Amino acid sequence: MPQQPPVRSSASPPSRPDASMSLLTNVMEHSLDDGYAEATARREAAGGALPRGLRARIGLAAGLLVAAVIVTVGVADARISAPVLAKEREELIQRVDKETADADALERRVEKLRDEVGARQREALNSAGAEEQHMALLAGATEVEGPGIKLVVDDAKKAGDSAVQGGSGPRESSGFSDTGRVRDRDMQRIINGLWESGAEAVAINGQRLTALSAIRAAGDAILVDNRPLVPPYTVLAVGDGKKLNTAFQDSADGQYLHALRENFGIRFRVSTEGGMRLPAAPSLIVRTAQPVAADPGKGTGQGAADTGKGTS
């Protein structure tokens, strides 16, 4: 007898009507991604804090606003203080001008008093005897007029050019190259040579020299008693013109001047003059010796150096 097929039980659960639309159902039930949901939950837990990008933009805007306020306040303050600064500057300029004018007035007064003192000194010396007048002439306290020689010394034509550097001669470079310029030690030797050759009075560029005169250097400039000279240097020496010229040319200092011309291009010319006029030395300080009372407790055989003192 044939077997009957098994009969399915009707107790199995029925299928859902939307079983075929499971994907659409999942999208509708979970429309927000889990990550967004978690971020929203964290933001709500933090009290509704703003996003990082929005906070950065707000901070930048606040910084720009503060900077604009500072600049505006600075400009306004500058505009307010500008008149005050201008007034203070004007007052400072007026004070400087006043002080400068006062200093110029004092300098003119000093020069006037110096001239008066010099005139009185010359008047007193002129009224003295022949010996005192001769001493005044040698000291430079009075004007001098008479024959002599005129010596004009000038730098080389290419002073400072490399063509005149490195020459060999009597002048040492002292650590820097010779540049064809007349130096203070050159002028010192020339003046000393004139004195030794018999000059009675000497002046450089109209400035009278004395036994107390100093010839120094300040950079490339030559100073005589702290007054700068500019080339060419005109040296006037009063004395027996022909004899003084010959003696100077034959002296060691005259030969030194010739060597400067041959080795470094220094220019000079010497001429005999029949008459020259040299001014008196300015601000001449006259020093005299005064005897000191002898000490009874000491011997009387002390020398002049022990019994005299210099006064001005």
Backbone as CSV, one residue per row, in Angstrom:
resi,resn,N_x,N_y,N_z,CA_x,CA_y,CA_z,C_x,C_y,C_z
1,MET,0.868,-1.172,0.000,0.000,0.000,0.000,0.908,1.226,0.000
2,PRO,0.656,2.138,-0.868,1.554,3.322,-0.969,1.433,4.211,0.252
3,GLN,2.735,4.832,0.560,2.774,5.715,1.736,2.279,7.094,1.369
4,GLN,1.593,7.738,2.331,1.042,9.072,2.139,2.124,10.088,2.526
5,PRO,2.234,11.247,1.794,3.227,12.287,2.151,2.891,12.886,3.493
6,PRO,3.973,13.337,4.181,3.729,13.906,5.504,2.979,15.212,5.397
7,VAL,2.135,15.392,6.326,1.295,16.594,6.352,1.966,17.641,7.274
8,ARG,2.233,18.941,6.693,2.854,20.035,7.481,1.899,20.516,8.545
9,SER,2.506,20.859,9.655,1.693,21.360,10.761,1.334,22.812,10.484
10,SER,0.052,23.129,10.741,-0.420,24.499,10.528,-0.137,25.404,11.716
11,ALA,0.648,24.895,12.712,0.945,25.710,13.922,2.141,26.637,13.731
12,SER,2.916,26.641,12.609,4.111,27.518,12.383,3.682,28.977,12.352
13,PRO,4.560,29.929,12.892,4.169,31.353,12.973,4.041,31.939,11.591
14,PRO,3.092,32.779,11.459,2.898,33.402,10.127,4.009,34.430,9.850
15,SER,4.378,34.657,8.625,5.431,35.629,8.212,4.879,37.054,8.232
16,ARG,5.833,38.092,8.482,5.443,39.500,8.532,5.147,39.994,7.138
17,PRO,4.162,40.903,7.073,3.830,41.405,5.727,4.953,42.232,5.118
18,ASP,5.811,42.922,5.999,6.875,43.772,5.450,8.233,43.087,5.465
19,ALA,8.157,41.720,5.491,9.428,40.986,5.532,10.269,41.259,4.306
20,SER,9.625,41.511,3.215,10.376,41.753,1.970,10.929,43.178,1.911
21,MET,10.572,44.083,2.862,11.052,45.483,2.865,11.906,45.758,4.103
22,SER,12.731,44.767,4.475,13.554,44.916,5.689,14.561,46.078,5.571
23,LEU,15.154,46.304,4.407,16.161,47.379,4.220,15.536,48.753,4.389
24,LEU,14.360,48.949,3.762,13.666,50.232,3.885,13.243,50.479,5.330
25,THR,12.810,49.401,5.976,12.410,49.538,7.374,13.589,49.935,8.256
26,ASN,14.738,49.316,8.010,15.943,49.640,8.802,16.354,51.099,8.604
27,VAL,16.261,51.622,7.393,16.621,53.023,7.120,15.693,53.983,7.845
28,MET,14.410,53.648,7.871,13.459,54.527,8.515,13.607,54.496,10.036
29,GLU,13.876,53.321,10.576,14.028,53.232,12.019,15.338,53.821,12.520
30,HIS,16.363,53.764,11.684,17.711,54.286,12.062,18.131,55.326,11.032
31,SER,17.380,56.404,10.983,17.701,57.448,10.003,18.982,58.218,10.355
32,LEU,19.410,58.288,11.602,20.619,58.992,12.046,21.701,57.973,12.359
33,ASP,22.897,58.231,11.803,24.000,57.315,12.025,24.344,57.243,13.510
34,ASP,24.836,56.106,13.940,25.162,55.926,15.350,26.237,56.900,15.813
35,GLY,27.217,57.207,14.930,28.277,58.151,15.302,27.735,59.546,15.548
36,TYR,26.796,59.990,14.679,26.180,61.298,14.884,25.363,61.305,16.154
37,ALA,24.705,60.217,16.396,23.899,60.135,17.611,24.770,60.230,18.848
38,GLU,25.907,59.538,18.822,26.807,59.605,19.970,27.351,61.022,20.154
39,ALA,27.736,61.704,19.040,28.236,63.075,19.135,27.191,64.013,19.694
40,THR,25.932,63.826,19.267,24.849,64.666,19.785,24.653,64.428,21.266
41,ALA,24.770,63.172,21.641,24.604,62.854,23.057,25.708,63.474,23.899
42,ARG,26.944,63.425,23.388,28.054,64.034,24.137,27.885,65.548,24.240
43,ARG,27.431,66.188,23.161,27.239,67.638,23.193,26.150,68.023,24.177
44,GLU,25.078,67.233,24.186,24.021,67.517,25.144,24.491,67.292,26.569
45,ALA,25.381,66.290,26.753,25.907,66.031,28.089,26.841,67.155,28.551
46,ALA,27.565,67.785,27.594,28.486,68.880,27.937,27.801,70.209,28.086
47,GLY,26.546,70.268,28.011,25.824,71.517,28.189,25.643,72.305,26.918
48,GLY,25.653,71.675,25.824,25.420,72.363,24.554,26.602,73.162,24.079
49,ALA,27.882,72.677,24.270,29.075,73.404,23.821,29.105,73.518,22.310
50,LEU,29.719,74.615,21.816,29.796,74.845,20.374,30.853,73.958,19.747
51,PRO,30.744,73.702,18.478,31.768,72.917,17.761,33.111,73.637,17.781
52,ARG,34.198,72.889,17.622,35.545,73.444,17.669,35.769,74.469,16.568
53,GLY,35.358,74.203,15.350,35.550,75.148,14.257,34.820,76.450,14.483
54,LEU,33.593,76.344,15.021,32.835,77.556,15.296,33.477,78.355,16.417
55,ARG,33.999,77.666,17.439,34.685,78.364,18.519,35.929,79.093,18.004
56,ALA,36.681,78.493,17.086,37.882,79.125,16.530,37.520,80.385,15.763
57,ARG,36.437,80.317,14.977,36.043,81.502,14.207,35.573,82.620,15.120
58,ILE,34.860,82.245,16.169,34.408,83.263,17.119,35.602,83.901,17.836
59,GLY,36.598,83.095,18.227,37.799,83.632,18.876,38.586,84.559,17.961
60,LEU,38.713,84.194,16.675,39.419,85.038,15.722,38.714,86.386,15.554
61,ALA,37.377,86.312,15.462,36.617,87.551,15.312,36.777,88.445,16.548
62,ALA,36.783,87.833,17.724,36.957,88.611,18.954,38.345,89.245,19.006
63,GLY,39.395,88.491,18.584,40.749,89.046,18.567,40.872,90.226,17.618
64,LEU,40.267,90.083,16.421,40.300,91.184,15.463,39.580,92.409,16.005
65,LEU,38.496,92.167,16.705,37.761,93.284,17.277,38.589,94.007,18.333
66,VAL,39.287,93.251,19.191,40.129,93.860,20.216,41.273,94.650,19.578
67,ALA,41.893,94.078,18.518,42.979,94.784,17.841,42.487,96.078,17.220
68,ALA,41.301,96.032,16.609,40.742,97.245,16.009,40.486,98.311,17.065
69,VAL,40.005,97.885,18.232,39.757,98.838,19.315,41.068,99.467,19.788
70,ILE,42.124,98.646,19.924,43.419,99.161,20.384,43.989,100.159,19.390
71,VAL,43.937,99.808,18.094,44.460,100.722,17.070,43.679,102.029,17.067
72,THR,42.368,101.919,17.187,41.546,103.132,17.187,41.881,104.022,18.371
73,VAL,42.029,103.409,19.551,42.380,104.184,20.736,43.761,104.820,20.590
74,GLY,44.735,104.055,20.000,46.075,104.602,19.804,46.083,105.784,18.862
75,VAL,45.347,105.671,17.753,45.281,106.788,16.809,44.649,108.016,17.457
76,ALA,43.578,107.783,18.202,42.924,108.914,18.869,43.860,109.563,19.889
77,ASP,44.617,108.738,20.636,45.547,109.281,21.616,46.672,110.049,20.937
78,ALA,47.168,109.525,19.790,48.226,110.227,19.057,47.747,111.577,18.556
79,ARG,46.518,111.611,18.067,45.976,112.890,17.589,45.820,113.893,18.732
80,ILE,45.478,113.372,19.895,45.297,114.272,21.041,46.644,114.794,21.539
81,SER,47.702,113.891,21.566,48.998,114.286,22.120,49.900,114.971,21.107
82,ALA,49.570,114.964,19.815,50.424,115.583,18.802,50.656,117.064,19.068
83,PRO,49.641,117.856,19.362,49.909,119.275,19.656,50.812,119.466,20.871
84,VAL,50.667,118.619,21.880,51.503,118.742,23.078,52.959,118.451,22.742
85,LEU,53.205,117.402,21.952,54.567,117.065,21.558,55.179,118.162,20.693
86,ALA,54.377,118.712,19.792,54.885,119.792,18.947,55.261,121.009,19.788
87,LYS,54.467,121.304,20.792,54.773,122.436,21.668,56.046,122.186,22.458
88,GLU,56.203,120.974,22.984,57.410,120.657,23.734,58.640,120.715,22.832
89,ARG,58.511,120.230,21.610,59.636,120.278,20.671,60.022,121.722,20.355
90,GLU,59.024,122.574,20.150,59.298,123.973,19.865,59.998,124.642,21.055
91,GLU,59.567,124.328,22.279,60.205,124.888,23.462,61.648,124.408,23.586
92,LEU,61.879,123.136,23.255,63.239,122.606,23.322,64.140,123.287,22.298
93,ILE,63.624,123.510,21.097,64.408,124.197,20.070,64.741,125.613,20.512
94,GLN,63.775,126.302,21.113,64.027,127.655,21.594,65.088,127.672,22.694
95,ARG,65.041,126.676,23.581,66.055,126.607,24.637,67.441,126.368,24.059
96,VAL,67.532,125.470,23.072,68.830,125.199,22.445,69.363,126.454,21.751
97,ASP,68.485,127.162,21.031,68.915,128.388,20.354,69.384,129.437,21.357
98,LYS,68.673,129.555,22.476,69.061,130.537,23.491,70.407,130.190,24.111
99,GLU,70.595,128.906,24.461,71.859,128.496,25.051,73.007,128.670,24.067
100,THR,72.753,128.390,22.787,73.791,128.584,21.773,74.158,130.054,21.642
101,ALA,73.141,130.913,21.639,73.411,132.357,21.559,74.200,132.833,22.778
102,ASP,73.848,132.333,23.976,74.587,132.713,25.183,76.043,132.249,25.112
103,ALA,76.242,131.024,24.612,77.614,130.512,24.493,78.423,131.330,23.492
104,ASP,77.794,131.716,22.384,78.490,132.556,21.399,78.840,133.912,21.993
105,ALA,77.916,134.482,22.783,78.190,135.774,23.404,79.355,135.670,24.391
106,LEU,79.383,134.595,25.169,80.489,134.407,26.102,81.811,134.206,25.368
107,GLU,81.756,133.480,24.270,82.981,133.270,23.498,83.501,134.591,22.922
108,ARG,82.586,135.434,22.424,83.014,136.749,21.920,83.599,137.604,23.044
109,ARG,83.000,137.504,24.233,83.533,138.270,25.359,84.922,137.782,25.746
110,VAL,85.123,136.473,25.735,86.446,135.924,26.051,87.479,136.401,25.042
111,GLU,87.117,136.362,23.759,88.047,136.830,22.733,88.377,138.307,22.919
112,LYS,87.370,139.105,23.254,87.610,140.533,23.471,88.540,140.763,24.652
113,LEU,88.289,140.052,25.754,89.165,140.193,26.921,90.572,139.690,26.622
114,ARG,90.678,138.612,25.848,91.995,138.105,25.485,92.757,139.138,24.657
115,ASP,92.053,139.783,23.725,92.708,140.818,22.920,93.148,141.996,23.789
116,GLU,92.303,142.381,24.748,92.682,143.480,25.638,93.905,143.129,26.476
117,VAL,93.938,141.917,26.987,95.095,141.492,27.784,96.350,141.486,26.923
118,GLY,96.240,140.960,25.708,97.397,140.947,24.819,97.874,142.344,24.477
119,ALA,96.922,143.249,24.232,97.315,144.630,23.912,98.031,145.285,25.083
120,ARG,97.545,145.071,26.302,98.200,145.657,27.472,99.578,145.043,27.708
121,GLN,99.684,143.736,27.435,101.002,143.109,27.569,101.984,143.702,26.574
122,ARG,101.547,143.871,25.330,102.436,144.435,24.321,102.787,145.885,24.653
123,GLU,101.816,146.632,25.166,102.086,148.014,25.547,103.113,148.083,26.664
124,ALA,102.982,147.188,27.639,103.944,147.171,28.734,105.323,146.758,28.259
125,LEU,105.381,145.791,27.340,106.673,145.345,26.833,107.325,146.403,25.954
126,ASN,106.525,147.128,25.184,107.083,148.165,24.308,107.658,149.325,25.108
127,SER,107.081,149.577,26.281,107.584,150.660,27.125,108.788,150.247,27.946
128,ALA,109.171,148.980,27.869,110.324,148.499,28.632,111.614,148.795,27.872
129,GLY,112.712,148.365,28.443,114.015,148.605,27.842,114.278,147.707,26.653
130,ALA,115.460,147.862,26.046,115.830,147.101,24.848,115.904,145.610,25.144
131,GLU,116.436,145.269,26.321,116.558,143.839,26.663,115.183,143.197,26.822
132,GLU,114.265,143.911,27.479,112.919,143.368,27.649,112.199,143.242,26.311
133,GLN,112.416,144.203,25.426,111.792,144.127,24.111,112.336,142.947,23.313
134,HIS,113.636,142.712,23.435,114.207,141.561,22.737,113.645,140.253,23.287
135,MET,113.485,140.178,24.597,112.897,138.988,25.200,111.446,138.822,24.765
136,ALA,110.714,139.947,24.665,109.326,139.870,24.217,109.250,139.390,22.780
137,LEU,110.198,139.820,21.947,110.218,139.375,20.551,110.461,137.875,20.475
138,LEU,111.442,137.389,21.240,111.738,135.957,21.212,110.601,135.139,21.809
139,ALA,109.877,135.709,22.754,108.765,134.990,23.379,107.500,135.031,22.539
140,GLY,107.474,135.877,21.503,106.295,135.972,20.664,105.237,136.887,21.207
141,ALA,105.570,137.747,22.161,104.569,138.608,22.770,104.275,139.843,21.937
142,THR,105.118,140.180,20.969,104.922,141.368,20.145,104.969,140.983,18.671
143,GLU,104.416,141.855,17.848,104.488,141.648,16.414,105.926,141.812,15.924
144,VAL,106.224,141.146,14.823,107.568,141.175,14.262,107.467,141.559,12.793
145,GLU,108.365,142.416,12.350,108.425,142.826,10.952,109.878,142.864,10.512
146,GLY,110.171,142.243,9.378,111.538,142.235,8.890,111.719,141.243,7.767
147,PRO,112.934,141.095,7.250,113.216,140.151,6.162,113.228,138.714,6.674
148,GLY,113.251,137.780,5.753,113.292,136.376,6.125,113.044,135.493,4.917
149,ILE,112.520,134.311,5.167,112.217,133.367,4.090,110.774,132.905,4.206
150,LYS,110.215,132.528,3.068,108.853,132.009,3.002,108.914,130.585,2.461
151,LEU,108.427,129.651,3.249,108.452,128.230,2.896,107.018,127.735,2.794
152,VAL,106.629,127.257,1.612,105.283,126.731,1.382,105.399,125.227,1.183
153,VAL,104.769,124.463,2.065,104.799,123.001,2.027,103.394,122.502,1.750
154,ASP,103.273,121.530,0.830,101.953,121.022,0.450,102.016,119.520,0.276
155,ASP,100.835,118.883,0.363,100.750,117.442,0.147,101.104,117.098,-1.296
156,ALA,101.338,115.814,-1.535,101.592,115.355,-2.892,100.347,115.549,-3.755
157,LYS,100.548,115.632,-5.065,99.413,115.839,-5.970,98.400,114.714,-5.859
158,LYS,98.878,113.486,-5.681,97.997,112.328,-5.561,98.029,111.816,-4.130
159,ALA,97.811,112.704,-3.193,97.811,112.313,-1.783,96.732,111.289,-1.521
160,GLY,97.103,110.170,-0.901,96.149,109.097,-0.637,96.103,108.047,-1.720
161,ASP,96.718,108.298,-2.903,96.705,107.328,-3.991,97.769,106.270,-3.737
162,SER,97.518,105.075,-4.236,98.458,103.978,-4.012,99.788,104.212,-4.693
163,ALA,99.848,105.169,-5.666,101.084,105.407,-6.383,102.162,105.989,-5.486
164,VAL,101.761,106.664,-4.403,102.742,107.278,-3.512,102.907,106.482,-2.226
165,GLN,102.276,105.346,-2.121,102.399,104.535,-0.928,103.584,103.596,-1.055
166,GLY,104.131,103.268,0.099,105.196,102.274,0.122,106.539,102.815,-0.298
167,GLY,106.704,104.136,-0.416,107.994,104.688,-0.783,109.001,104.483,0.330
168,SER,110.260,104.395,-0.050,111.312,104.240,0.936,111.932,105.597,1.189
169,GLY,112.239,105.889,2.410,112.790,107.197,2.736,113.006,107.328,4.217
170,PRO,113.265,108.533,4.689,113.587,108.724,6.099,112.392,108.651,7.013
171,ARG,111.183,108.699,6.470,109.990,108.735,7.320,109.462,107.326,7.505
172,GLU,109.315,106.894,8.747,108.756,105.581,9.039,107.241,105.644,8.983
173,SER,106.636,104.536,8.592,105.182,104.516,8.423,104.432,104.363,9.737
174,SER,105.111,103.900,10.787,104.479,103.756,12.115,103.222,102.894,12.058
175,GLY,103.252,101.854,11.234,102.136,100.917,11.219,101.072,101.214,10.189
176,PHE,101.151,102.339,9.460,100.177,102.595,8.416,100.909,103.180,7.206
177,SER,100.329,103.018,6.035,100.986,103.384,4.798,101.091,104.896,4.648
178,ASP,102.190,105.341,4.067,102.331,106.749,3.740,101.426,107.083,2.575
179,THR,100.807,108.237,2.647,99.806,108.620,1.645,100.164,109.906,0.927
180,GLY,101.381,110.386,1.063,101.763,111.623,0.411,101.286,112.870,1.125
181,ARG,100.848,112.744,2.368,100.398,113.900,3.143,101.506,114.369,4.079
182,VAL,101.523,115.672,4.313,102.443,116.237,5.290,101.929,115.895,6.678
183,ARG,102.800,115.384,7.513,102.391,114.967,8.844,102.929,115.919,9.899
184,ASP,102.442,115.731,11.123,102.843,116.631,12.198,104.332,116.526,12.483
185,ARG,104.886,115.317,12.434,106.317,115.186,12.715,107.170,115.803,11.597
186,ASP,106.645,115.818,10.369,107.356,116.520,9.303,107.413,118.012,9.590
187,MET,106.281,118.579,9.989,106.248,120.006,10.296,107.104,120.323,11.520
188,GLN,107.165,119.424,12.485,108.011,119.635,13.654,109.481,119.750,13.248
189,ARG,109.927,118.876,12.362,111.320,118.918,11.925,111.607,120.182,11.123
190,ILE,110.653,120.601,10.298,110.859,121.821,9.505,110.999,123.025,10.425
191,ILE,110.113,123.155,11.413,110.158,124.311,12.311,111.429,124.287,13.152
192,ASN,111.783,123.132,13.679,113.011,123.046,14.470,114.234,123.377,13.624
193,GLY,114.217,122.954,12.355,115.331,123.289,11.468,115.443,124.774,11.222
194,LEU,114.308,125.475,11.106,114.345,126.925,10.929,114.882,127.619,12.173
195,TRP,114.452,127.171,13.352,114.982,127.759,14.578,116.498,127.560,14.657
196,GLU,116.945,126.360,14.371,118.380,126.071,14.463,119.175,126.823,13.406
197,SER,118.530,127.169,12.291,119.229,127.880,11.214,119.313,129.376,11.462
198,GLY,118.724,129.880,12.531,118.849,131.287,12.871,117.582,132.100,12.782
199,ALA,116.419,131.482,12.668,115.170,132.244,12.606,114.894,132.902,13.952
200,GLU,114.450,134.167,13.896,114.129,134.904,15.114,112.651,134.822,15.472
201,ALA,111.801,134.579,14.501,110.357,134.436,14.730,109.801,133.567,13.601
202,VAL,108.833,132.706,13.948,108.263,131.756,12.978,106.747,131.743,13.146
203,ALA,106.037,131.638,12.021,104.575,131.523,12.028,104.159,130.537,10.957
204,ILE,103.080,129.783,11.231,102.513,128.835,10.270,101.089,129.265,9.975
205,ASN,100.811,129.503,8.716,99.466,129.921,8.295,98.955,131.092,9.143
206,GLY,99.848,132.047,9.418,99.461,133.222,10.178,99.400,133.038,11.674
207,GLN,99.789,131.872,12.182,99.749,131.610,13.622,101.175,131.601,14.171
208,ARG,101.451,132.516,15.080,102.797,132.686,15.635,103.152,131.518,16.539
209,LEU,104.386,131.077,16.424,104.885,129.978,17.243,105.788,130.528,18.337
210,THR,105.741,129.875,19.488,106.593,130.232,20.613,107.270,128.976,21.134
211,ALA,108.043,129.154,22.192,108.702,127.998,22.796,107.704,127.046,23.441
212,LEU,106.483,127.511,23.674,105.447,126.678,24.290,104.479,126.088,23.267
213,SER,104.672,126.372,21.996,103.750,125.872,20.968,103.913,124.370,20.790
214,ALA,102.793,123.723,20.505,102.777,122.276,20.298,102.205,121.969,18.921
215,ILE,102.894,121.113,18.183,102.438,120.680,16.858,102.071,119.205,16.982
216,ARG,100.793,118.920,16.819,100.304,117.553,16.979,99.419,117.191,15.789
217,ALA,98.915,115.977,15.830,98.050,115.484,14.759,96.732,115.027,15.337
218,ALA,95.667,115.200,14.546,94.339,114.661,14.865,93.801,114.053,13.579
219,GLY,94.038,112.760,13.418,93.705,112.120,12.147,94.691,112.563,11.083
220,ASP,94.176,113.086,9.975,95.025,113.609,8.916,95.311,115.097,9.076
221,ALA,94.693,115.741,10.070,94.870,117.173,10.264,96.050,117.443,11.187
222,ILE,96.694,118.596,10.974,97.791,119.048,11.812,97.261,120.149,12.724
223,LEU,97.522,120.028,14.023,97.083,121.007,15.007,98.286,121.773,15.531
224,VAL,98.152,123.088,15.579,99.155,123.943,16.199,98.462,124.649,17.359
225,ASP,98.868,124.290,18.571,98.213,124.810,19.777,96.713,124.538,19.726
226,ASN,96.379,123.306,19.328,94.989,122.829,19.267,94.149,123.546,18.213
227,ARG,94.770,124.230,17.287,94.046,124.859,16.182,94.400,124.143,14.890
228,PRO,93.408,123.661,14.161,93.703,122.888,12.956,94.220,123.767,11.826
229,LEU,95.131,123.208,11.048,95.665,123.861,9.862,95.273,123.063,8.628
230,VAL,95.171,123.754,7.512,94.845,123.101,6.247,95.961,123.398,5.254
231,PRO,96.301,122.420,4.404,97.342,122.676,3.416,96.833,123.604,2.320
232,PRO,97.752,124.305,1.650,99.208,124.298,1.861,99.604,125.049,3.128
233,TYR,100.734,124.608,3.717,101.220,125.201,4.952,102.262,126.263,4.613
234,THR,101.934,127.511,4.926,102.831,128.632,4.640,103.589,128.987,5.908
235,VAL,104.908,128.787,5.864,105.767,129.036,7.019,106.573,130.300,6.737
236,LEU,106.475,131.279,7.631,107.238,132.516,7.541,108.253,132.529,8.663
237,ALA,109.510,132.785,8.311,110.586,132.831,9.293,111.339,134.130,9.113
238,VAL,111.356,134.953,10.166,112.044,136.241,10.120,113.500,136.044,10.505
239,GLY,114.375,136.660,9.743,115.813,136.585,9.995,116.578,137.110,8.797
240,ASP,117.881,136.877,8.776,118.704,137.233,7.620,118.321,136.305,6.476
241,GLY,117.576,136.842,5.478,116.960,136.010,4.461,117.906,135.048,3.771
242,LYS,118.959,135.570,3.116,119.863,134.708,2.349,120.602,133.735,3.256
243,LYS,121.093,134.236,4.373,121.832,133.366,5.288,120.919,132.292,5.868
244,LEU,119.696,132.675,6.221,118.743,131.722,6.786,118.352,130.672,5.750
245,ASN,118.164,131.092,4.520,117.796,130.151,3.452,118.900,129.140,3.238
246,THR,120.135,129.611,3.132,121.262,128.699,2.889,121.456,127.749,4.060
247,ALA,121.388,128.278,5.274,121.605,127.433,6.448,120.535,126.352,6.544
248,PHE,119.296,126.717,6.252,118.226,125.715,6.347,118.361,124.658,5.251
249,GLN,118.657,125.072,4.025,118.786,124.107,2.935,119.906,123.107,3.195
250,ASP,120.983,123.562,3.856,122.124,122.686,4.117,121.982,121.880,5.397
251,SER,120.988,122.185,6.206,120.825,121.479,7.479,120.233,120.089,7.252
252,ALA,120.278,119.279,8.313,119.715,117.928,8.216,118.211,117.971,7.989
253,ASP,117.531,118.952,8.583,116.083,119.060,8.402,115.733,119.542,7.001
254,GLY,116.575,120.389,6.416,116.357,120.782,5.029,116.540,119.605,4.091
255,GLN,117.547,118.779,4.330,117.738,117.571,3.520,116.591,116.590,3.719
256,TYR,116.062,116.565,4.928,114.894,115.708,5.202,113.711,116.143,4.339
257,LEU,113.510,117.449,4.191,112.418,117.953,3.361,112.624,117.572,1.905
258,HIS,113.854,117.632,1.432,114.137,117.205,0.049,113.848,115.714,-0.117
259,ALA,114.197,114.918,0.898,113.931,113.480,0.824,112.430,113.207,0.777
260,LEU,111.624,114.000,1.475,110.173,113.831,1.409,109.654,114.082,0.000
261,ARG,110.224,115.048,-0.673,109.788,115.323,-2.042,110.183,114.196,-2.977
262,GLU,111.372,113.649,-2.823,111.840,112.604,-3.728,111.124,111.283,-3.507
263,ASN,110.810,110.958,-2.257,110.251,109.645,-1.949,108.739,109.620,-1.861
264,PHE,108.118,110.730,-1.461,106.673,110.726,-1.234,105.928,111.787,-2.030
265,GLY,106.624,112.560,-2.825,105.952,113.548,-3.662,105.527,114.805,-2.928
266,ILE,106.029,115.009,-1.690,105.698,116.231,-0.953,106.235,117.437,-1.726
267,ARG,105.406,118.453,-1.891,105.790,119.650,-2.649,106.163,120.777,-1.692
268,PHE,107.188,121.539,-2.074,107.556,122.711,-1.286,108.337,123.675,-2.177
269,ARG,108.332,124.916,-1.759,109.137,125.951,-2.424,109.579,126.957,-1.368
270,VAL,110.809,127.437,-1.532,111.409,128.365,-0.584,111.789,129.633,-1.343
271,SER,111.477,130.767,-0.743,111.825,132.054,-1.357,112.304,133.010,-0.272
272,THR,113.227,133.895,-0.662,113.736,134.926,0.248,112.872,136.172,0.119
273,GLU,112.416,136.690,1.250,111.521,137.834,1.272,112.230,139.026,1.908
274,GLY,111.990,140.194,1.324,112.612,141.400,1.865,111.892,141.969,3.066
275,GLY,110.624,141.698,3.202,109.878,142.219,4.340,108.652,141.372,4.617
276,MET,108.463,140.991,5.855,107.314,140.186,6.286,106.840,140.719,7.623
277,ARG,105.592,140.432,7.922,105.006,140.868,9.190,104.342,139.664,9.859
278,LEU,104.772,139.351,11.059,104.235,138.227,11.808,103.448,138.754,12.997
279,PRO,102.268,138.199,13.272,101.467,138.664,14.406,102.026,138.155,15.722
280,ALA,101.539,138.755,16.794,101.914,138.270,18.123,101.186,136.966,18.421
281,ALA,101.764,136.192,19.295,101.142,134.921,19.666,99.900,135.185,20.502
282,PRO,98.790,134.523,20.214,97.570,134.737,21.009,97.651,134.019,22.353
283,SER,97.005,134.625,23.343,96.880,134.007,24.679,98.231,133.596,25.237
284,LEU,99.189,134.488,25.108,100.519,134.174,25.628,100.526,134.301,27.145
285,ILE,101.009,133.265,27.809,101.108,133.254,29.267,102.547,133.594,29.642
286,VAL,102.726,134.692,30.351,104.057,135.125,30.768,104.370,134.509,32.125
287,ARG,105.458,133.798,32.196,105.875,133.152,33.439,107.161,133.813,33.922
288,THR,107.213,134.131,35.187,108.403,134.747,35.786,108.821,133.948,37.006
289,ALA,110.019,134.181,37.452,110.556,133.527,38.649,110.595,134.526,39.787
290,GLN,110.212,134.099,40.954,110.234,134.945,42.145,111.097,134.285,43.206
291,PRO,111.959,135.049,43.856,112.824,134.461,44.892,112.016,134.077,46.123
292,VAL,112.452,133.057,46.784,111.822,132.585,48.009,112.702,132.975,49.177
293,ALA,112.075,133.438,50.256,112.848,133.850,51.436,113.673,132.675,51.950
294,ALA,114.939,132.954,52.213,115.853,131.903,52.670,115.454,131.417,54.047
295,ASP,115.540,130.114,54.253,115.241,129.517,55.548,116.493,129.611,56.423
296,PRO,116.395,130.255,57.591,117.596,130.369,58.433,118.180,129.028,58.815
297,GLY,117.366,128.016,58.870,117.861,126.710,59.292,118.610,125.976,58.204
298,LYS,118.606,126.533,56.985,119.296,125.873,55.893,120.406,126.767,55.391
299,GLY,121.306,126.190,54.682,122.413,126.945,54.132,121.959,127.869,53.023
300,THR,122.774,128.849,52.705,122.456,129.815,51.654,123.068,129.450,50.323
301,GLY,123.651,128.277,50.242,124.320,127.887,48.990,123.427,127.115,48.055
302,GLN,122.111,127.242,48.183,121.204,126.505,47.299,121.197,127.150,45.918
303,GLY,120.974,126.288,44.908,120.950,126.774,43.547,119.643,127.472,43.231
304,ALA,119.604,128.070,42.018,118.418,128.792,41.594,117.211,127.887,41.481
305,ALA,117.448,126.623,41.139,116.321,125.698,41.006,115.659,125.443,42.336
306,ASP,116.417,125.633,43.440,115.848,125.391,44.764,115.239,126.637,45.372
307,THR,115.585,127.831,44.853,115.136,129.053,45.473,114.119,129.810,44.631
308,GLY,113.657,129.244,43.572,112.701,129.926,42.707,111.512,129.055,42.437
309,LYS,110.417,129.684,42.129,109.213,128.940,41.775,108.546,129.643,40.612
310,GLY,107.919,128.900,39.753,107.275,129.478,38.584,105.884,129.946,38.910
311,THR,105.534,131.140,38.451,104.204,131.670,38.617,103.711,132.176,37.287
312,SER,102.432,132.233,37.159,101.868,132.701,35.904,100.904,133.829,36.194
